[in-house]
Amino acid sequence: MESLKELYKIGRGPSSSHTIGPERAAKIMMERYPTADFFEVELLGSLAFTGKGHRTDFVLQKTFNVDCKVVFNTELKELMHPNTFIIRAYKDNQLLASLTFYSIGGGSLQIEGEEKTPKDEIYSEKNMKEIIFWCHLNNCSFVDYVFAHEKVTIKGYLNKVYEKMEESIERGLQKQGTLPGKLHIERKAKSIYDSRIQGEDNCDLKTIASYALAVAEENAAGEQVVTAPTCGSSGVLPAILRFAKEKYHFSQEKIIESLAVAGIFGNVVKTNASISGAECGCQAELGTACAMASTALAYLFDLSLEQIEYVAEMALEHNLGLTCDPLEGMVQIPCIERNVIIALRVLDLVELAKLFTNSHKISFDMVVQTMKETGMDLSYKYRETAEGGLARLKDKII
């Protein structure tokens, strides 16, 4: 598995697959072909269907330092990956090179014909069973496991990640008005946060909801967020960490450690299944975010290795089959509300893990594999093409 730096990425929304990934690809092309005077980008699959709503063309044209033409090809559907795009570099009207990219989720890329090198893989363990075995063998926690494998700079990087998460919450809580796009969605984070009354039964609910909304709304507006594991699911983990720190007074160091724990579970999903909504539906994005936030909170509450693994299993299991069907291809409906609902689910999952530990029958690895198979079985219409599910309602809403 790769470093957690490849899971937690800092970048602009609204979509890690549609904005951060293509932006990184554009920079790769400019570095490799600095003499090119023109680029053409052909978007395929989900990128072609929802690229306009996700502002993929805007990001590409902004990133390239020379002219760039973006072509939306919605004809090809049998692809190696649903987020496929081709970038061609030209010089004096002559083709210099053509590279095919796969935006595999969370802003990560694969380039056709270029395999990852061993140096990219810093964790030799491939799944949660092997990780837990390593922890027991070395009498260590999940945090010890991360810090034993990562370079010493990971702590500083995770501190930066948490700082950016906090900033996205703060910005989102200050803003009002309407989000960009045809849906005319009103920002709600500030009004919900301001309506809280300490001591009321629903105060915690409003607090978590406002934090998750703040980040999800910032993402929808194309502002800077942290992929956790993606832009579309970026509101869940920051909301839980902020709430836990304020309510239970955990130290900054403990919060950073919980980020490391959450990252390991996100990494297992990314390695053995997918965190791409276009590949496996929203279960891959918000299901994984739910597992990550749940394990972070379980660690903060000092649950055992097995209890933490169990809460991750429940989190992913009970999001199986969740479709990715955004209206107008935008990360707004149903994405923003889903961040809130998933974040609120986390507290209950952690409490249930304490109660049900002895009846634990299904492993996290089994659910990861099931999620992948479920995602592959979903019709392409429910995997970020904006052609099925809730996305069909766009003409009745706009």
C-alpha positions in Angstrom: 0.0 0.0 0.0 1.1 3.6 -0.6 1.8 6.3 1.9 -1.1 8.1 3.6 0.1 11.2 1.7 -1.5 9.6 -1.4 -4.8 9.2 0.4 -5.1 12.6 2.1 -4.6 15.1 -0.6 -5.2 18.9 -0.3 -6.9 20.4 -3.3 -9.8 22.2 -4.7 -13.2 20.6 -5.1 -15.7 19.7 -6.2 -14.4 16.2 -7.2 -11.1 14.6 -6.6 -11.5 12.3 -9.7 -12.8 15.1 -11.9 -10.7 18.1 -10.7 -7.6 17.1 -8.7 -6.8 14.0 -10.9 -7.0 15.8 -14.2 -5.1 18.8 -12.8 -2.3 16.5 -11.7 -2.3 14.9 -15.2 -2.1 18.3 -16.9 1.0 19.1 -14.8 2.6 15.8 -15.7 2.1 16.5 -19.4 3.6 20.0 -19.1 6.6 18.6 -17.3 7.2 15.9 -19.8 6.5 17.9 -22.9 7.5 21.5 -22.1 7.9 22.5 -25.7 4.2 21.7 -26.6 2.2 24.7 -27.7 -1.2 23.0 -27.7 -2.9 20.3 -25.7 -6.1 18.3 -26.4 -7.9 16.4 -23.7 -10.5 13.8 -24.6 -12.7 12.9 -21.6 -14.4 9.5 -21.6 -16.8 7.6 -19.5 -18.0 9.3 -16.3 -15.6 12.2 -16.9 -17.4 12.9 -20.1 -20.9 12.6 -18.7 -20.4 14.7 -15.6 -17.3 16.7 -16.4 -19.2 19.9 -17.1 -21.0 19.8 -13.7 -17.7 18.9 -12.0 -15.9 21.8 -13.9 -13.3 19.4 -15.3 -12.9 21.5 -18.4 -12.5 24.7 -16.3 -9.7 23.1 -14.2 -7.8 21.8 -17.3 -7.9 25.0 -19.1 -6.8 26.9 -16.0 -3.9 24.5 -15.4 -2.4 24.3 -18.8 -0.1 27.3 -19.6 -0.9 27.1 -23.3 -4.1 26.6 -25.4 -6.1 23.5 -24.4 -9.1 22.0 -26.1 -11.4 19.7 -24.0 -13.6 17.1 -25.9 -16.4 15.3 -24.1 -16.8 11.9 -25.7 -19.9 10.2 -24.3 -19.9 7.4 -26.9 -17.4 5.0 -25.4 -18.6 3.0 -22.4 -16.5 -0.1 -22.4 -13.4 1.3 -20.7 -10.6 0.0 -18.5 -11.7 2.5 -15.9 -14.9 4.7 -16.0 -12.7 7.8 -15.3 -10.5 7.6 -18.4 -9.1 10.5 -20.4 -6.5 11.0 -23.1 -4.1 14.0 -23.2 -2.4 14.8 -26.5 0.5 17.2 -26.8 1.2 19.1 -30.0 4.0 21.2 -31.4 3.5 23.2 -34.6 0.4 21.1 -35.4 2.4 17.9 -35.0 1.5 15.2 -32.4 4.3 15.0 -29.8 2.7 12.4 -27.5 -0.5 10.9 -26.3 -1.0 9.5 -22.8 -4.1 7.7 -21.4 -4.8 8.4 -17.8 -7.2 6.7 -15.3 -8.4 8.9 -12.5 -8.9 6.1 -10.0 -10.3 8.1 -7.0 -9.2 10.5 -4.4 -7.1 12.5 -7.0 -4.9 9.5 -7.7 -3.8 8.6 -11.2 -2.7 5.6 -13.2 -1.0 6.1 -16.6 -1.7 3.3 -19.2 1.5 1.3 -19.7 3.3 2.7 -16.7 3.4 0.4 -13.7 3.9 1.6 -10.1 7.4 1.0 -8.8 8.2 -0.8 -5.6 9.3 2.5 -3.9 5.7 3.7 -4.1 4.6 0.8 -1.9 5.7 1.5 1.7 3.3 -0.9 3.4 4.0 -4.6 2.7 0.7 -5.7 4.3 -2.1 -5.8 1.8 -5.2 -6.1 3.9 -6.6 -5.6 7.4 -6.0 -9.2 8.5 -2.3 -8.8 7.8 -2.1 -5.4 9.5 -3.8 -6.7 12.7 -1.5 -9.7 12.7 1.5 -7.4 12.4 0.1 -5.3 15.3 -0.3 -8.3 17.6 3.0 -9.8 16.6 4.8 -6.5 17.6 2.4 -5.7 20.5 1.5 -2.4 18.7 -1.4 -0.2 18.0 -2.6 0.9 14.5 -0.8 4.2 15.2 2.4 2.4 15.9 1.9 0.5 12.7 1.6 3.7 10.6 4.6 5.5 12.2 6.8 2.3 11.9 6.2 2.3 8.1 5.9 5.9 7.1 8.8 8.4 7.1 9.1 10.7 10.0 7.6 13.5 8.0 4.1 11.9 8.1 3.3 13.5 11.5 4.0 16.9 10.1 1.9 16.1 7.0 -1.0 14.9 9.1 -0.8 18.1 11.1 -1.1 20.0 7.9 -4.0 17.9 6.8 -5.9 18.5 10.0 -5.1 22.2 9.8 -6.7 22.3 6.3 -9.7 20.4 7.5 -10.2 22.9 10.3 -9.8 25.8 7.8 -12.4 24.4 5.5 -14.9 24.1 8.5 -14.1 27.7 9.6 -14.6 29.1 6.1 -17.8 27.2 5.5 -19.3 28.4 8.8 -18.8 32.0 7.8 -20.3 31.9 4.4 -23.9 32.4 3.3 -25.7 32.6 -0.1 -26.1 30.3 -3.0 -23.7 27.7 -4.3 -22.6 28.0 -7.9 -24.5 26.1 -10.6 -28.0 25.5 -11.9 -29.4 23.9 -8.7 -29.3 27.2 -6.7 -28.5 25.4 -3.4 -28.5 27.6 -0.4 -25.7 27.3 2.1 -27.0 26.0 5.4 -23.9 25.4 7.6 -23.8 28.9 9.2 -27.6 29.1 10.0 -27.6 25.6 11.6 -24.5 26.4 13.6 -25.9 29.7 14.8 -29.2 28.0 15.8 -27.6 25.7 18.3 -28.5 26.1 22.0 -26.2 24.4 24.4 -27.9 21.8 26.6 -30.7 21.1 24.1 -31.1 17.5 23.0 -30.3 18.2 19.4 -27.2 20.4 20.0 -24.8 17.7 19.2 -26.7 16.8 16.1 -26.7 20.4 14.9 -23.0 20.8 15.7 -21.9 17.7 13.7 -24.3 18.6 10.9 -23.0 22.2 10.6 -19.4 21.0 10.5 -20.1 18.4 7.8 -22.2 20.9 5.8 -19.5 23.6 6.1 -16.9 21.3 4.4 -19.3 19.8 1.8 -20.5 23.3 0.8 -16.9 24.6 0.5 -16.2 21.6 -1.7 -19.2 22.2 -3.9 -18.1 25.7 -4.3 -14.7 24.6 -5.6 -12.8 25.7 -2.5 -9.9 23.9 -0.9 -10.6 20.7 1.1 -8.9 17.4 2.0 -9.7 14.2 0.3 -11.0 11.8 3.0 -11.0 9.7 1.0 -12.4 11.9 -1.8 -13.6 15.5 -2.3 -17.2 14.3 -2.5 -16.9 12.7 0.9 -14.6 15.3 2.5 -17.1 16.5 5.1 -17.4 13.4 7.3 -14.1 12.9 8.9 -13.4 16.7 9.7 -16.8 17.0 11.3 -16.2 14.0 13.6 -12.7 15.1 14.6 -13.8 18.7 15.3 -16.8 17.5 17.3 -14.7 15.0 19.3 -12.0 17.5 20.1 -14.4 20.1 21.4 -16.8 17.8 23.3 -14.2 15.4 24.8 -11.1 17.6 24.9 -8.8 15.3 23.0 -5.3 16.7 22.5 -4.0 17.7 19.1 -1.6 14.8 19.2 -4.4 12.3 19.8 -6.4 13.8 16.9 -3.4 13.4 14.6 -3.0 9.8 15.7 -6.7 9.2 14.9 -6.1 10.6 11.4 -3.4 7.9 10.9 -5.8 5.2 12.0 -8.5 6.4 9.7 -6.0 6.6 6.9 -5.0 2.9 7.2 -8.6 1.8 6.8 -9.1 4.1 3.8 -5.9 2.8 2.3 -7.1 -0.8 2.6 -10.3 0.1 0.7 -8.3 2.1 -1.9 -5.9 -0.9 -2.4 -8.3 -3.8 -2.5 -11.5 -2.2 -3.9 -12.0 1.4 -5.0 -12.7 4.9 -3.5 -14.1 6.1 -6.9 -17.8 6.9 -7.2 -17.5 6.3 -11.0 -16.1 2.9 -10.4 -18.1 1.6 -7.4 -20.8 4.1 -6.6 -21.1 6.4 -3.6 -20.5 3.4 -1.3 -16.9 3.7 -2.3 -16.7 7.3 -1.3 -19.1 8.0 1.6 -19.1 4.3 2.7 -15.3 4.6 3.0 -15.5 8.0 4.7 -17.9 6.5 7.2 -15.5 3.7 8.0 -12.6 6.2 8.3 -14.4 8.5 10.6 -15.8 5.6 12.7 -12.3 4.1 13.2 -10.9 7.5 14.1 -13.5 8.0 16.8 -13.2 4.4 18.0 -9.4 5.0 18.5 -10.1 8.2 20.4 -12.4 6.2 22.7 -9.6 3.6 23.3 -11.4 0.7 21.6 -9.3 -2.5 20.9 -7.9 -3.4 17.6 -10.7 -5.8 17.0 -13.4 -3.3 18.0 -11.9 -0.7 15.7 -11.9 -3.2 12.8 -15.5 -4.1 13.7 -16.7 -0.6 13.6 -15.1 -0.2 10.2 -16.8 -3.3 9.0 -20.2 -2.1 10.1 -19.7 1.3 8.6 -18.9 0.0 5.2 -21.4 -2.9 5.3 -24.3 -0.7 6.0 -23.5 1.6 3.1 -23.3 -1.2 0.5 -25.2 -0.5 -2.7 -25.1 3.3 -2.2 -25.3 4.8 -5.7 -23.6 7.8 -7.2 -26.3 9.8 -9.0 -25.7 13.5 -8.7 -28.1 16.0 -10.3 -26.5 17.8 -13.2 -23.2 16.0 -12.5 -22.6 18.4 -9.6 -21.4 17.4 -6.1 -24.4 19.0 -4.4 -27.6 16.8 -4.6 -27.6 14.3 -2.9 -23.9 14.6 -2.0 -24.0 17.5 0.6 -26.8 16.0 2.7 -25.2 12.5 2.5 -22.0 13.9 4.2 -24.2 15.1 7.1 -26.2 11.8 7.4 -23.1 9.7 7.3 -21.3 11.8 9.9 -24.3 11.5 12.3 -24.2 7.8 11.8 -20.6 7.5 13.1 -21.5 8.0 16.8 -24.0 5.2 16.8 -21.6 2.8 15.0 -18.9 3.3 17.7 -21.4 2.6 20.5 -22.7 -0.5 18.7 -19.2 -1.8 18.2 -18.8 -1.9 22.0 -22.1 -3.8 22.4 -21.8 -6.3 19.5 -18.0 -7.2 19.6 -18.6 -10.8 20.7 -21.0 -11.4 17.8 -18.6 -10.2 15.1 -18.8 -12.6 12.2 -17.8 -10.7 9.1 -14.3 -9.1 8.6 -13.6 -5.7 7.2 -11.7 -7.4 4.4 -14.7 -9.4 3.4 -16.9 -6.3 3.2 -14.3 -4.5 1.2 -14.3 -7.3 -1.3 -18.1 -7.3 -1.3 -18.2 -3.6 -1.8 -16.0 -3.9 -4.9 -18.2 -6.7 -6.3 -21.4 -4.7 -5.6 -19.9 -1.7 -7.3 -18.9 -3.7 -10.4 -22.5 -5.1 -10.6 -24.1 -1.6 -10.4 -25.4 -0.4 -13.7 -23.1 2.4 -15.2 -26.2 4.7 -14.8 -25.7 4.6 -11.0 -22.0 5.3 -11.1 -21.5 9.0 -11.6 -22.9 9.3 -15.1 -25.9 11.4 -14.1 -28.1 9.2 -16.3 -29.9 7.2 -13.6 -31.3 7.3 -10.1 -31.9 10.8 -8.6 -30.1 12.4 -11.5 -33.1 11.6 -13.7 -35.2 14.1 -11.7 -33.1 17.1 -12.8 -35.7 18.5 -15.2 -38.4 18.4 -12.5 -36.3 20.3 -10.0 -34.2 22.9 -11.9 
